[in-house]
């Protein structure tokens, strides 16, 4: 990813080139997810793929729509941690949000190919929901790994970021527009509907009762 470029994706640029790991605290999806928030997910882009905020990135999520994990890291009295490990074209993410010093697997995806010459960036942004997080520290480690180079992959710095397993592509669908009536107008409309239904039931019951009374008088 390019350094120091602000944008709309959690404070960083959209259509980036590289790997992004998202710690999403709020659901923007209009409807129920099969997971709760905060939620950790990842995305790989070669600069031609954008992040869809309205679907919380599920259109481009690394490993598939359900690859990721819930991580209740908000409002804790202790430090919460995330570990990102990239070794041998395999991306693994672990979390420690309970403050017990125990890493729990969040996600693991094979076939993630990233070029060398990385920039590491951290960014954040809030919308209507105001939130505050502090980054207390970042640690980087190099892990020894005997890589077997693939054909035409001698220069890792020149390869395009790509991943073998991503969410199935889907077109963006606009959310239905909210009613122009507003909450008050909608309440009045529902109230009028209830009054009309009760009125119909009342007059229907009165009509049936009156008809039964006439039938009794004719019988006697």
PEQUI-V719795 format. One record per pair of residues at least 4 apart in sequence whose ideal C-beta (glycine too) atoms are under 8 Angstrom apart, sorted by the first residue. I is the first residue (numbers start at 0). J is the second residue. Records with the same first field share a line. If there is no record, write none. Layout:
# PEQUI-V719795
I: J  J
This chain:
# PEQUI-V719795
0: 4  11  12  15  16  17  18  19  118  120
1: 12  15  16  118
2: 118  120
3: 120
4: 11  12
5: 10  11  12  122
6: 10  11  12  13
7: 12  13  52  124
8: 12  13  15  19  50  52
9: 21  23  122  123  124
10: 122  123  124
11: 15  19  120  122
13: 49  50
14: 44  46  47  48  49
15: 19  44  46
16: 44  45  46  160
17: 43  44  113  114  117  118  160
18: 41  42  43  85  90  111  113  160
19: 41  42  43  44  50
20: 39  40  41  81  83  92
21: 38  39  40  41  42  56
22: 37  38  39  70  72  81
23: 36  37  38  39  40  55  56
24: 36  37  73  128  130
25: 36  126  128  130
26: 32  36  38  55
27: 52  53  54  55  126
28: 32  53  54  55  57
29: 53  174  175
32: 36  38  55  57
33: 65
34: 38  65  67  68  69
35: 69
36: 69
37: 69  70  71  72  73
38: 55  67  68  69  70
39: 67  68  69  70  81  92  94  105  106
40: 55  56  60  61  66  67  106
41: 60  61  62  67  90  92  106  108
42: 48  50  56  59  60  61
43: 61  111  113  160  161  162  165
44: 48  49  59  160
45: 159  160  161
48: 59
49: 59
50: 56  59
51: 55  56  57  58  59  171
52: 56
53: 171  174
54: 58  171
56: 60
57: 64  166
58: 166  168  169  171
59: 165  166
60: 64  66  67  165  166
61: 66  90  106  108  111  162  164  165  166
62: 66  67  106  108  162  164  165  166
63: 164  165  166  167
64: 166  167
66: 106  108  164
67: 105  106
68: 92  94  104  105  106
70: 79  81  94  96  105
71: 75  96
72: 79  94  96
73: 130
75: 79  96  98
76: 98
77: 98
78: 98  135
79: 94  95  96  98
80: 94  95  96
81: 92  93  94  95  105
82: 92  93  94  95  102
83: 90  91  92
84: 90  91  92  93  142
85: 89  90  91  111  113
86: 91  142  144
87: 144  146
88: 109  110  111  112
89: 107  108  109  110  111
90: 106  107  108  111
91: 104  106  107  108
92: 104  105  106  107
93: 102  103  104  105
94: 102  103  105
95: 99  100  101  102  103
97: 101
108: 162  164
109: 163  164
110: 162  163  164
111: 162  163
112: 158  160  161  162
113: 117  158  160
114: 155  156  157  158  159  160
115: 155  156
116: 156
119: 137  139
121: 134  137
123: 132
125: 129  130
148: 152  153
152: 158
154: 158
178: 184  185
179: 184
180: 184  185  188
181: 185
182: 186
183: 187
184: 188
185: 189
186: 190
187: 191
188: 192
189: 193
190: 194
191: 195
192: 196
193: 197
194: 198
195: 199
196: 200
197: 201
198: 202
199: 203
200: 204
201: 205
202: 206
203: 207
204: 208
205: 209
206: 210
207: 211
208: 212
209: 213
210: 214
211: 215
212: 216
213: 217
214: 218
215: 219
